[in-house]
Amino acid sequence: MNSKIMNHKNFLYIYIVLFISFFSFNSYTAYSADANDNNKLDIGGMIMHHILDDYQYEITHGVVIPLPIILYVENEGLTVFSSSNLFDENHKPLKEGYNGVYYDHGKIYPLDESTSYIDLSITKNVFFLFITAALMLVIFLLVASKYKNKMETPKGIQSLFEPLIIFIKDDIVKPNIGPKYERYLPYMLTLFFFIFFGNVLGLLPAGANLTGNIAITMVLALITFFMTNLSGNMNYWKHIFWTPNVPNIMRIIILPIEIIGVFTKPFSLMLRLFVAITAGHIVLLSFIGMTFIFGSYTVGVMSSLFAVALNIIELLVAGIQAYVFTMFSCVYIGLAVEEEHH
């Protein structure tokens, strides 16, 4: 009986992955602006269009959700309008622009170069940031509500997330931070699930490359950086500025290395997540694009198999990168709050 259930689950999982891969072929469509060959597929443009941010959310070719443009223009104040005003009915950028700005390759520029403004627009990545935050709120408020009856056995969504939460608490946060772990547990749980959800949503058809945006990973790394150094005790700063139990001449040599290390730790956090997620998307889209480059059924079948296998690996990477970012954040904070050993 159990083997039958497992077979059905495996079949369902394979079906879902195949559906995602099939839908990806229809979603990632971009044509070059070559006037002599309007139907030529621009693989490089397709890949960059997916991994970069934009002012409109394209679900598939020709199906676009306009997003709000919010600009604070000098001497004019706040200006809000839909990004659809910057494009014609064929979703091509208008050369004359709209409201003093025009769109070009994912960026907005003022028609008058002397005009300065602050861009506060809801871009594709910001839109998915809101989706990720809303999804986390709904899921974890629902999970929390299940704990009102403490005698009830965990079931449903609660039984899915409870082992993950316990794993993060007992195997990541507590061992690496130490006795003061409870103070940092809410942040670490939020960090792990935000990265994990963002990674998984980015693998869905028409998903945005949220955690592959270096601005997102930079902010996450900066939060860890400030939490680490603001939590640092006397022992932590003594090890940086005057390393104990080493000769004085070595302390002078070690000092600049330790100071540089304070800044390279968050820098490595930022780059590791950004590179891993972006590289995965580029490789996956490259396999998909090979079908259209060669125009061969054989290549299409092989590319599909590779794309499905890579999709499965990327799901694993989604969890690994969330784990690694959270674990290193715990290690850095643990070093900052660790008491001196005598």
N, C-alpha and C positions, 0 to 999 in steps of 0.2 A: 504493500500500500504506500509506504514512504517513498519507495523508488519511483512509483507512478507520479506522486506529487512532485518529486524532484525533477522528473522528466518534463512535466508540464511547466514547471517554473523555468527550467532551462530553455524550453521552447519559447516561452513568453519573452524571456530576456533576449534571446537571439532575434526574435521577431521585432522587438522594440529597437534594438541596435540597428538592424537592417532597415527599419522604417526611417530612423534618423539619418542613416547614410543615404538612403534613396531620396529623402526630402532635401538633403544637403545639395544633391546634384541640381535640383530645381531652384534652390534658393540662391546659391552663389553664382549669379549671372551678371557679368559686366562687359560692356562692349567698348572697344577703343573708339577714339574720335577720328580715326582715319577716314577721310572722305571717299577714298577709293575702295574701301572695303568696310562697309558699315556693320557687317556681320562677323567681323573678325573678333574672336574672344581675346580679351586682354587679361591674361592670367595674373600678371603682376599687379594690375589695377584692381582685379577682383580680391586678391589677397590683402593688399593695402587698404582697400575699402572696408574689409571686415575688421582688421586689427586696429585701425585708427578710429578716433572719435569723429562724430559728425553732428550736424544740426538737424538732421531728420532721421527717423528710424525706418529703414527699408526692410520690410519683411521678406519680400521676394521682388524680382525685377518688375517694376511698374506698380507695386503695392507699397505705398509709402505713408507713414504716419508723420505729419508735420509736428514739430516741437516748438515751444515758445522761445523767441529771441528776446532776451532781456539785456538792454544796454544802458549804462549810466553815462550819458554824453556830457562832456564839458560844456557849461553855460546853457544847457538845454534840459538837464535833469534825466529822469528815468524814462526810457522808451521801451514799450513792449509790443510785439507783433508776432504773427505766426511765420515760421520759416517757409511756408508755402508761398509767401509773397516774393521770395527770392528766386522762384522757379516758374517755368511755363507749364502748360498742360502735359508736356512730355517729360517733366521733371528735369529739364535742362536749365542751368543757371541763366538768369536774365543779365545781359551785359549792362543794362542801365541800372540794375540793382533796385533797391527799394529803401525808402526812408533814410537815404544818405549812406547806405552801405551796399556792398555786393559780395556774392559768394564765389569762392574759387578754391577748388581742391580741398574741401573740408574746412576752410577758414573763412572768416568774415573780415573784409577790409573796408575802410571808409572811402567814399568817392572823393572826398576832399582830404588829401594827405595831411593837412594841418590839423584835422580834427582828432582829438584824443578821447578815448572812452574806456570804460571798464566793462568787460564782458561777464555778465552773470547768467548767461543763457542755460536753459535745460537741454543739454546735449544728450546724445544717445547713451553715453556712459553714465551720466547723471540720472537719466531715466531708469536705467537698470540698477543704479545704486538705490533709488527709491523702491524699486521692485524687490531687491534683495532685503532691504531693511523691513519692508512691509511683510515679506514672507517670514522673516525671522520673528517679528512681533506676533504674527498670527499663530505660528507653530508653537512658540515657547509660552505664550499666554495660554494656549490650549493645553499644553503639557502641564503647566503650573496649576491650572484649574483642576486637573485630574487628581492632584495630591490633597484635595480637600478631604477626601475620604481615605485616610491613611491605611485602613484595614483592607482596602480593595486591591486585588492583584493587578499590577500594571498590564494594560492591554492597549491595542491599537497604536496610535502614534506615540503614546507614552512608553510603551514597551520597545519602540524603535529607537528613541532618543535617550532613554535612561542609561543603557549600557555605554553609549558614547560619552555622556556627561560624566559618568563614574570613571570611565577610562581616562578622560582628560584630567579629572581631579586627582585620581590615585596614581596614575602612571606618568603624567607629564608635569602637572603643576606642583603637587606636594613633594615629590622627590627632588626637584630642581630648585625650588624656592626655599623649602624648609618649613620650620614651625610657623612662620608668618604668611603662609600661602593663602589663607582665607581672605586676606585683604586684597589679593590680586586675582582671585578666582573668577569673579564676574567679568573682568576685562579679558582674561584668557579664554573663557568660554565664548564671549562675544567675538573675539579675534578669530578663533578657530572656525566657528560656524559662518562668520561673514566671509572669510576666505574660501571655505569649502563650498558654500552656496554660490558665491560669485564664480568659482571655477566651473561648477557643474552647469549653471545657467549659461555660461559662455560656450559650452559644448552643444547646446540645443540649436536646432536650425534657426537661423536669424538672430541668434543670441549675440549680445555685445561682449567685447573683449574687456570686461571690467577689470579683472585682476591682472590683465596684461597691459594695463595703462600705468605708466611709471608714476603719474601723479598720485594714483590711488596707493600704490605700494610705498611711495615716499611718505605719504601722510601716516600710514600704518607704522612705518619704521620710525618716524619722528615721535609718534605717541609712545612707542616702546623706549626710545631714546630719552625722552623727558621723564618718563616714569622711572627708568633705571637711575638716572643721575639725581633726580630729586629725592629718591628713596635711599641714595647712598649714605651709609653711615661713616663714622670716623675711620673704621678699619678699611673700608673700600677706598677712600681718598688717600689714606696713608700708603696703600699698596700702589697707587698710581704715582704720587708725588715723591715718596721716599720709601721705596721697596724695602721691607725689613729683611734681616738675616743675610744681607749681601754686602760686600765691601763698598765703601763710599764712592770709589771711582766707577764701580759698576752701576751704582745708583744714578750717576750723572748720564751714563750711556743709556740706561733703561728708561729714564724719564721721558725723552721725546717719543720713544716707541710706545710707552703706555698712553701718553696723551693722544697720539695718532690712533691708537687702538680704540679709544673712547668714541671716535667718529667713524672709524671703519666698520665697527660692528653694525650700526644701523644701516650703513651704506651697503654692506653685504646682504642684509635682510631685504632691502629694497630691490637690489639687482637680481637676487636669486629668484624671487617670486616672479618678477617682471620677465626675466629671460626664459624661465621654464615654461610659463603659460604662453607667452608670445611665440616661442619656438615651436611648441606643440601645435598651435593653430596654423602656423605657416606650413609645417610639414603635412598636416592633415589636408589642408586646402590644396597643397601642391599635388598630392596623390589624386585628389578629385579632379584637378585641372588637367592631369595627364590624359584622361579619357578624351577631352576635347582637343588637346594638342595633337594627338596621334590619330584621332577619328577612327579608332579600331575597336571592334567588339571584344577582341582578346585582351587588349590593354584595358578596356573598360571593366571587364570581369576581374582582372588581376588588381586593378586600382581599387575596385569596390571591396575586394577581400582585404587588401592592405588598409583601406580606410576604416573598415569595420574593426580590424584588429587594433589599429591605432586609436580608435574611439574607446575601446575597452581599456587600453593602456592609459589614455588620457583621464579616464574616470579614476583609475588608480592614482595617477599623478595628482589629480584634484585633491584627494585625501592626503597624500604624502606631503604636498606643499603646505597645506593647512597645518599638518602635524609639525613639519620642520620649522615653520615660522613661529608657531606657538611655543615649541620646545626651546628654540634659541632665545626667544623673549623671556622665557622662564629662567633659563640659565643666566642671562645677563642680569636680570633682577635679583636672582638668587645670590650672585656674586656681590651685588651692591648691598644686600641686607645681611649678609653672613657675618656672624659675630667672630671676634678674634679668638683663635685657638691658642691656649697656653700649653 
